[in-house]
Amino acid sequence: MDRSRTAPPGPLAGVRVLDLTAMVMGPYCTQIMADMGADVIKVEPPAGDTTRHISIGPEPGMSGVFVNVNRGKRSAVLDLRTAAGADALRALLRRSDVLIHSMRARAVAALGFAYRDVAAVNPAIVYTNCYGYGRRGPAAGRAAYDDTIQAECGLPHVQERLTGEAGYVGTIMADKVAGLTALYATLMALFHRERTGEGQEVEVAMFETMASFMLVEHAGGALFDPPLAPAGYPRALAPNRRPYRTRDGHVSALVYNDKQWAAFVGAVRPPWAGEHLATLEQRARQIDAVYALLGTTFLERTTAEWLELLGALDIPAAPVRTLDELFDDPHLAATGFFETVDTPNGPVRFPGPPAWFSRTPGRVAGPAPRLGAHTAEVLDELGTPAEKGPRPWTSP
């Protein structure tokens, strides 16, 4: 299904974004903005975004990760270390609503594009910084990647408590959560500007974002003064919290609230059930033991049998799928989640926007750009020859 070519403009139609980000955090944020109708101009140095080369792709510089998080953007190569490149960016700033970058504070200031410099050119702009660590703390300016931020925010520690060995989770969670945070923070600032006309500076730091994310449930009793318990959400930290092994595979199920528990016990009649486990409060106090008991029971039937029974009882349950199986999932197919876009390298099946709008639906904005594919086009839009100046790019 190719909805992307016929869908009406998304809710960000008319918004122009200058994207000076690289890797995943910033590009994921601006990819969503492009899917929602924004004109996103990806300003790249002559060497391009490093992410162009970090996974397999149909041609050099077009890796799968890059293609996915930079779809629908226009690539303009500007060497901001040159006067011509800096002047071209300033001309673009005058016509833009958002500038978002992922350079460290010292580096962006050295180029002459700190917030005060940009606001002098366009006071109404929303200027979003994407950093590893916030500027007000002693870690400001430190280099950061997803792995190091996972470590800082406690994820490997949580994994150690579960498995006995520290480890990262199997996705670049810090990059993506911080990218979503940068998205909502930027849109909040745009909403404020729509009401007041005021631009402003926004800062989103990966460490602070992930600390907030992890402490949603794990703060627990440590929130209080004095602390009532060490930080940590017992259910999430229970070693036996895992997909249940069945007679022929695995199934994920959560027999959680009292209604679900009573239905399960009534239908299955496990010998270990009793009044000591009748309420959620009782089960929560011994949650790991509860998971272990359930694990013995799930061994008694096949995955299909459990899915049929749990579905009839309205208890959340799902098969354990592979990543490849997502591309053939019948629910995702029925909702039109994947969108096929024609690209110079052939059709690409993108995962589409997960949010739905009745009047301004988003869509996959188009293919990812080759390096510098739109440099001339973007500069020609500046209008006057004086604004254009010398061509400040290096041809890829």
C-alpha positions as CSV (number, residue, x, y, z in Angstrom):
1,M,0.0,0.0,0.0
2,D,1.4,3.4,-0.9
3,R,-0.6,6.0,1.0
4,S,2.3,8.4,1.1
5,R,1.8,9.8,-2.4
6,T,-1.9,10.7,-1.9
7,A,-2.3,11.7,1.7
8,P,-3.1,15.4,2.4
9,P,-0.4,17.6,4.1
10,G,0.4,16.7,7.7
11,P,0.0,18.9,10.8
12,L,3.5,20.4,10.3
13,A,2.9,21.5,6.7
14,G,4.5,24.9,6.2
15,V,7.1,24.5,8.9
16,R,10.7,24.7,7.8
17,V,13.3,22.9,9.8
18,L,17.1,23.2,9.5
19,D,18.5,19.9,10.6
20,L,22.2,20.1,11.7
21,T,22.0,16.8,13.5
22,A,23.8,13.5,12.9
23,M,23.6,9.8,14.1
24,V,20.1,8.9,15.4
25,M,18.8,11.1,18.3
26,G,18.4,14.3,16.2
27,P,17.6,12.7,12.9
28,Y,14.9,10.5,14.4
29,C,13.2,13.7,15.8
30,T,13.4,15.5,12.4
31,Q,12.3,12.3,10.5
32,I,9.0,12.4,12.4
33,M,8.7,16.1,11.6
34,A,9.2,15.4,7.9
35,D,6.6,12.6,8.0
36,M,4.2,15.1,9.6
37,G,4.6,17.6,6.7
38,A,7.6,19.8,7.7
39,D,10.2,20.8,5.0
40,V,13.3,19.4,6.7
41,I,16.6,20.5,5.2
42,K,19.4,18.3,6.4
43,V,22.6,20.4,6.4
44,E,25.5,18.1,6.1
45,P,29.3,18.7,6.1
46,P,31.2,17.7,2.9
47,A,31.9,14.2,4.4
48,G,28.2,13.7,5.2
49,D,26.4,12.2,8.3
50,T,28.4,9.3,9.8
51,T,25.2,7.3,9.9
52,R,25.3,7.0,6.1
53,H,27.9,4.2,6.6
54,I,26.9,2.3,9.8
55,S,24.7,-0.5,8.4
56,I,24.0,-2.3,5.1
57,G,22.5,-0.4,2.2
58,P,22.0,-0.6,-1.5
59,E,24.9,1.8,-2.2
60,P,27.7,3.5,-0.3
61,G,26.4,6.3,1.9
62,M,22.8,5.0,2.0
63,S,22.8,2.6,4.9
64,G,19.5,1.3,6.2
65,V,19.7,3.2,9.4
66,F,20.4,6.5,7.6
67,V,17.7,5.9,5.0
68,N,15.1,5.3,7.6
69,V,15.7,8.2,9.9
70,N,16.4,10.7,7.1
71,R,13.6,9.9,4.8
72,G,11.8,12.7,3.1
73,K,14.5,15.3,3.9
74,R,16.5,17.4,1.6
75,S,20.3,17.2,1.8
76,A,22.3,20.4,1.4
77,V,26.1,20.2,1.8
78,L,27.4,23.4,3.4
79,D,30.9,23.7,4.8
80,L,30.2,25.9,7.8
81,R,33.9,26.5,8.4
82,T,34.0,28.7,5.3
83,A,32.5,32.2,5.1
84,A,30.4,31.2,2.1
85,G,28.9,28.2,3.9
86,A,28.2,30.2,7.1
87,D,26.6,33.0,5.0
88,A,24.3,30.5,3.2
89,L,23.2,29.0,6.5
90,R,22.3,32.5,7.9
91,A,20.3,33.2,4.8
92,L,18.4,29.9,5.3
93,L,17.9,30.8,9.0
94,R,16.0,33.9,8.0
95,R,13.4,31.7,6.3
96,S,13.2,28.9,8.8
97,D,11.1,28.1,11.9
98,V,13.4,25.6,13.6
99,L,17.1,25.0,13.9
100,I,18.0,21.7,15.6
101,H,21.6,20.6,16.0
102,S,23.6,17.8,17.8
103,M,27.0,19.5,18.1
104,R,28.5,20.1,21.5
105,A,28.1,23.7,22.8
106,R,31.7,24.7,22.3
107,A,31.7,23.4,18.7
108,V,28.5,25.1,17.6
109,A,29.7,28.4,19.2
110,A,33.0,28.2,17.4
111,L,31.2,28.0,14.1
112,G,29.2,31.2,15.0
113,F,25.8,29.5,15.4
114,A,25.1,29.5,19.2
115,Y,21.6,30.5,20.1
116,R,22.5,34.2,20.6
117,D,24.1,34.3,17.1
118,V,21.1,32.6,15.5
119,A,18.5,34.7,17.4
120,A,20.2,37.8,16.1
121,V,19.4,36.6,12.6
122,N,15.9,35.3,13.3
123,P,14.5,36.2,16.8
124,A,11.4,34.0,16.2
125,I,13.3,30.8,15.6
126,V,13.0,27.8,17.8
127,Y,16.5,26.6,18.5
128,T,16.9,23.1,19.8
129,N,20.2,21.7,21.2
130,C,20.6,17.9,21.3
131,Y,23.4,17.1,23.8
132,G,24.7,14.2,25.8
133,Y,24.6,16.1,29.0
134,G,23.0,19.4,30.0
135,R,25.1,22.5,30.0
136,R,24.4,23.4,33.6
137,G,26.2,20.3,35.1
138,P,29.8,19.3,35.5
139,A,29.4,16.7,32.7
140,A,28.6,19.3,30.1
141,G,30.7,19.0,27.0
142,R,31.4,15.3,27.5
143,A,31.1,13.0,24.5
144,A,28.2,10.6,24.6
145,Y,26.7,7.7,22.7
146,D,23.8,5.5,23.4
147,D,25.9,2.9,25.2
148,T,27.5,5.3,27.6
149,I,24.1,7.0,28.4
150,Q,22.5,3.6,29.0
151,A,25.3,2.9,31.5
152,E,24.9,6.3,33.2
153,C,21.1,5.9,33.6
154,G,21.2,2.5,35.1
155,L,20.1,0.2,32.3
156,P,23.0,-2.2,32.5
157,H,22.6,-2.3,36.3
158,V,19.0,-3.3,35.8
159,Q,20.0,-6.0,33.4
160,E,22.6,-7.2,36.0
161,R,19.9,-7.5,38.6
162,L,17.8,-9.6,36.2
163,T,20.5,-11.8,34.6
164,G,23.5,-11.6,36.9
165,E,25.6,-9.8,34.3
166,A,25.6,-6.1,33.3
167,G,24.4,-5.6,29.7
168,Y,22.9,-3.1,27.3
169,V,19.3,-3.6,26.1
170,G,19.1,-4.7,22.5
171,T,18.0,-1.4,21.0
172,I,19.5,2.1,20.9
173,M,16.9,3.2,23.5
174,A,18.7,6.3,24.7
175,D,19.0,7.7,21.2
176,K,15.4,7.1,20.4
177,V,13.8,8.2,23.7
178,A,15.9,11.4,23.6
179,G,14.9,11.9,19.9
180,L,11.2,11.7,20.9
181,T,11.8,14.1,23.8
182,A,13.5,16.6,21.4
183,L,10.5,16.3,19.2
184,Y,7.9,17.1,21.8
185,A,10.1,19.9,23.3
186,T,10.5,21.5,19.9
187,L,6.8,21.3,19.2
188,M,5.9,22.8,22.6
189,A,8.2,25.8,21.8
190,L,6.5,26.1,18.4
191,F,3.1,26.1,20.1
192,H,4.3,28.9,22.4
193,R,5.5,30.9,19.4
194,E,2.2,30.4,17.7
195,R,0.5,32.0,20.7
196,T,3.0,34.7,21.5
197,G,5.4,35.2,18.5
198,E,8.3,34.5,20.7
199,G,11.1,32.2,19.7
200,Q,13.3,30.5,22.3
201,E,16.1,28.1,23.0
202,V,15.4,24.5,23.9
203,E,17.9,22.0,25.3
204,V,17.4,18.2,25.4
205,A,20.2,16.2,27.0
206,M,20.3,12.4,26.6
207,F,21.4,11.7,30.2
208,E,18.7,13.8,31.8
209,T,16.1,12.4,29.4
210,M,17.1,8.8,30.3
211,A,17.3,9.5,34.0
212,S,13.8,10.8,33.9
213,F,12.7,7.8,31.7
214,M,14.2,5.2,34.0
215,L,12.9,6.8,37.2
216,V,9.2,6.8,36.1
217,E,8.6,3.5,37.8
218,H,12.0,2.7,39.3
219,A,12.1,5.8,41.7
220,G,9.5,4.0,43.9
221,G,10.1,4.5,47.6
222,A,13.3,6.5,46.9
223,L,11.1,9.5,45.9
224,F,10.3,10.2,49.5
225,D,12.4,12.0,52.2
226,P,13.6,10.0,53.9
227,P,13.6,7.1,51.4
228,L,11.1,4.3,52.1
229,A,13.0,1.8,50.0
230,P,15.9,1.6,47.5
231,A,15.1,2.6,44.0
232,G,13.7,-0.1,41.8
233,Y,10.3,-1.4,40.6
234,P,10.0,-5.0,41.9
235,R,7.9,-6.4,39.1
236,A,10.2,-5.1,36.4
237,L,13.2,-6.4,38.3
238,A,11.8,-9.9,38.9
239,P,14.3,-12.5,37.4
240,N,11.4,-14.7,36.5
241,R,9.6,-12.0,34.5
242,R,10.2,-13.3,31.0
243,P,8.2,-14.9,28.2
244,Y,6.8,-18.2,29.5
245,R,8.1,-21.4,28.0
246,T,5.2,-23.5,26.6
247,R,5.1,-27.1,25.4
248,D,6.3,-26.0,22.0
249,G,7.7,-22.5,22.2
250,H,7.1,-19.3,24.2
251,V,4.3,-17.0,24.9
252,S,4.1,-13.6,26.6
253,A,1.2,-13.1,29.0
254,L,0.5,-10.9,31.9
255,V,-2.1,-12.1,34.4
256,Y,-2.1,-8.9,36.3
257,N,-5.2,-7.4,37.9
258,D,-7.6,-9.2,40.2
259,K,-10.3,-9.7,37.5
260,Q,-7.7,-11.3,35.2
261,W,-6.3,-13.4,38.0
262,A,-9.7,-14.8,39.0
263,A,-10.5,-15.6,35.4
264,F,-7.2,-17.4,34.9
265,V,-7.4,-19.4,38.1
266,G,-11.0,-20.3,37.4
267,A,-10.2,-21.6,34.0
268,V,-6.9,-23.3,34.6
269,R,-7.2,-24.3,38.3
270,P,-3.5,-24.5,39.0
271,P,-2.8,-26.5,42.2
272,W,-0.7,-23.7,43.8
273,A,-3.4,-21.1,43.6
274,G,-5.0,-20.0,46.9
275,E,-6.3,-17.1,49.0
276,H,-2.7,-16.0,49.7
277,L,-2.5,-14.9,46.0
278,A,-6.0,-13.6,45.6
279,T,-5.3,-9.8,45.5
280,L,-2.9,-7.7,43.5
281,E,-1.3,-6.4,46.7
282,Q,-0.6,-9.9,47.9
283,R,0.9,-10.9,44.5
284,A,3.0,-7.7,44.2
285,R,4.7,-8.6,47.5
286,Q,5.9,-11.9,46.1
287,I,5.9,-11.2,42.4
288,D,9.0,-13.2,41.5
289,A,7.6,-16.3,43.1
290,V,4.3,-15.7,41.3
291,Y,6.1,-15.6,38.0
292,A,7.9,-18.8,38.8
293,L,4.6,-20.6,39.7
294,L,3.0,-19.4,36.4
295,G,6.0,-20.6,34.6
296,T,5.4,-24.2,35.7
297,T,1.8,-24.0,34.5
298,F,2.5,-22.6,31.1
299,L,4.6,-25.6,30.3
300,E,1.5,-27.7,30.3
301,R,0.0,-26.5,27.0
302,T,1.1,-25.4,23.5
303,T,1.5,-21.7,22.5
304,A,-1.6,-21.8,20.3
305,E,-3.7,-23.4,23.1
306,W,-2.6,-20.6,25.5
307,L,-3.2,-17.9,23.1
308,E,-6.8,-19.2,22.4
309,L,-7.6,-19.5,26.1
310,L,-6.1,-16.2,27.2
311,G,-7.8,-14.4,24.3
312,A,-11.1,-15.8,25.4
313,L,-10.4,-14.6,29.0
314,D,-9.4,-11.1,27.8
315,I,-6.0,-11.5,29.3
316,P,-3.2,-9.8,27.4
317,A,-1.1,-12.4,25.6
318,A,1.1,-12.5,22.5
319,P,3.4,-14.8,20.6
320,V,7.1,-14.0,20.7
321,R,7.9,-12.8,17.3
322,T,11.2,-12.1,15.4
323,L,12.0,-8.7,14.0
324,D,11.6,-10.1,10.5
325,E,8.1,-11.3,11.3
326,L,7.0,-7.7,11.9
327,F,7.2,-7.0,8.2
328,D,4.5,-9.7,7.7
329,D,2.3,-9.0,10.7
330,P,-1.4,-9.1,9.7
331,H,-2.4,-6.3,12.1
332,L,0.3,-4.0,10.7
333,A,-0.7,-4.9,7.2
334,A,-4.4,-4.2,7.8
335,T,-3.7,-0.8,9.3
336,G,-1.4,0.2,6.4
337,F,1.5,0.7,8.8
338,F,4.2,0.0,6.1
339,E,4.4,2.4,3.2
340,T,6.3,1.5,0.0
341,V,8.2,4.4,-1.5
342,D,9.9,4.4,-4.9
343,T,13.6,5.4,-4.6
344,P,16.5,5.6,-7.0
345,N,17.6,2.2,-5.5
346,G,14.2,0.6,-6.0
347,P,11.1,0.3,-3.7
348,V,11.7,0.7,0.0
349,R,9.1,-0.5,2.6
350,F,9.2,2.0,5.5
351,P,7.5,1.7,8.8
352,G,5.1,4.6,8.7
353,P,4.0,7.1,11.3
354,P,2.4,5.4,14.3
355,A,0.1,8.3,15.2
356,W,-3.1,8.8,13.2
357,F,-4.8,12.2,12.5
358,S,-8.4,12.5,11.2
359,R,-7.8,15.8,9.3
360,T,-4.0,16.1,8.9
361,P,-2.6,12.6,8.6
362,G,1.1,12.2,8.3
363,R,2.8,9.9,5.8
364,V,6.3,8.7,4.9
365,A,7.7,11.9,3.4
366,G,9.7,10.3,0.7
367,P,13.0,8.7,0.1
368,A,16.2,9.6,1.9
369,P,18.5,12.0,0.0
370,R,21.9,11.2,-1.4
371,L,24.6,13.5,0.0
372,G,24.1,17.0,-1.3
373,A,21.3,16.1,-3.6
374,H,19.4,19.3,-2.9
375,T,22.2,21.8,-2.3
376,A,21.6,23.8,-5.5
377,E,17.8,23.6,-5.1
378,V,17.9,24.8,-1.5
379,L,20.3,27.7,-2.3
380,D,18.3,28.7,-5.4
381,E,15.2,29.2,-3.2
382,L,17.0,31.9,-1.3
383,G,16.0,34.3,-4.0
384,T,18.4,37.2,-4.7
385,P,21.9,36.7,-6.1
386,A,23.3,38.6,-3.1
387,E,21.8,36.0,-0.8
388,K,23.1,33.2,-2.9
389,G,26.7,34.3,-3.1
390,P,29.3,31.8,-4.1
391,R,28.4,28.1,-4.0
392,P,29.5,27.0,-0.6
393,W,29.6,23.2,-1.0
394,T,31.8,20.5,-2.1
395,S,30.3,18.2,-4.7
396,P,29.9,14.7,-3.3
